């Protein structure tokens, strides 16, 4: 627990003390509440896992399915609106910013299969990024804010969002 607190302080220059990190970091709270929810899920106490996950979402604004696998030292900064799906796997030393979705491709026929992304170690995912489907984001990848990723990324690559296409212009 102390190592996780220190890790949060290292990742966020706005974290002045361990005490403030303990009481004022919803990303940390979401990770700490996910651990027992995931344990309950794996012990086939799925309702209790879902209940704890729901309480965590209510308290933090961060939705992590109790079936998701989260590695050591996952850093969630400004976590409001983060969604991590049931079969997602998040590696060690991954940083997630607000509005990130690790979601499925939306095919209901995939109910009992792996349908969410795998994010390997030391990945940074910018605010608002959407990573969808059973794909893999390789180690040390960087995903820029508001990117939509639907294909696997090799290790050490960076994803940039596409530029908007202007389809019409109003008269000045």
N, C-alpha and C positions, 0 to 999 in steps of 0.2 A: 504493500500500500504506500509506504513512504517513497519507494522508488518511482511509483506511478505519479505521485504528487510532484516529486522533483522533475520528472520528465515533463509534466504539464508546465511547470515554471520555466524550464529550458525552452520550450516551444513557443511560449507566449511572453513577449517582453512586457506586457501590461499586467502580468501576475506578480505583484510585489511581495507576497508572502504566502507561506503554506496555509495559514489560517484563511486568507481570502480565497485561495484556490479551493479549499475544502468547502466553503460555504457559498461561493458565488460562481461556480463553474458548472453549468448544467451539462456540458459534454462529459465531464468527469462523473457527474451523478448518473447519467445515462449508462455509461460503461460499467460503473459499480453496481447498478441495479440489473444490468443485463446478465452479469455473471451468475447470480442465483436463479434468475429466470431461465437461463440456458440450462443450468443444472437440473432444474425441475422438468424442463422439456425433455432432456435426455433420459431422465428417470421415469419417463412415461406419465408424469404428472402434468400433462399438457395444459389442462384448464388452469392450474395454479401458475404455471409459467406464463400463460397468456394474460392472466389477471395481473401479475406483477409487471409484465411488459406494458400493459395498459396504464397502470398507475404511473410507471416511469414516463410514458408519453404525456400523460396529463401534467406531471410535475415539470418536465423539461422541454416539451415541444419536439422531442426527438423520438422517432418511431423505429425501434430495433426489434424485429421479430425474434421471439425467444429461441427459434430454431437456427438463427444465424450464428455463424462461427466467427468470433472476433479474437484476433491475436493479442499478444502482449503489447502494451504501450500504444494503443490506438488513441490518437489525439483528435478530439472534436472541438473546433473553435467556432463560436457563434452558431451553435448547432440547430437553431430553430429551423424546422422544416426538413430535417434529414430523415430519409426513409431507407432502411436496410431490410431487404426481403428475406424470407424464410431460408432459402438455400444459398444465400450469399456467404462467401468466405472472405474475410478481411485479414490480411497478414499482419506482421509485426511492424511497428513504427510507421503506421499509415496515418496521414493527416487528412481530415475531412472538414470542409467548411460548410457554412449554412446552405440549406437548400439542395444538398447533394442527394441523388436517388440512386440506389443500387437495386434496380428493379427487374422484373421479368419482362419478356417480350409481349406478354398479354394473351398468350394462347392457353385457353382453359383446358385443352387436352393434355397439357404437360403437368397436370396436378401432382403426380407422384414422382417427378423427375427433377433433376437439377435444372433450375430455370433462371437462376440469378447469377450475377458475375462473381468471379474469383479475382480478388485484388491481392497481388503478391506484396512482398515486403518493401518498405520505404517508398511508398507511392504518395504523391500529393494530389488531391482532387479539389479543384477550385470551386468556389461558390456557384451554386445553380447547375453544376454538371449533372448530366443524366447518363448512367451507364446501364444498358438494358440487355437482358438475355444471358444465356449461359456462355459467357465469353471470359477470357482471361486478360487481365491487365498485368503485364510483366513487371518485374522488380525495377525500382527506381524510375518509374514512369512519372510524368507530370501531365496533368490534365487541366487545361485552362478553364477559367470560369465560363459557364453557360455552354460548354461543349456537350454534344450528344454523341455518345460512343455506342455503336451497335456491332462492332467487329473487334476481335482480340487485338491487343497491342503488344509488340515485342518489348523486351526489357530495354530500359534506357531510351525510350522514345517520348516525345512530347506531342500532345494533341492540342491544336488550336481550333477555336470555333470558326465556322465559315462566316464570311462577310455577308451582311444582309443584301438581298437583291431588291432594288427599288423597282417596283412594277408600274408605278405611275407617279406623276408629280403634279401638284396643284399649281395653278397660275399664281404668279406673285403680284 
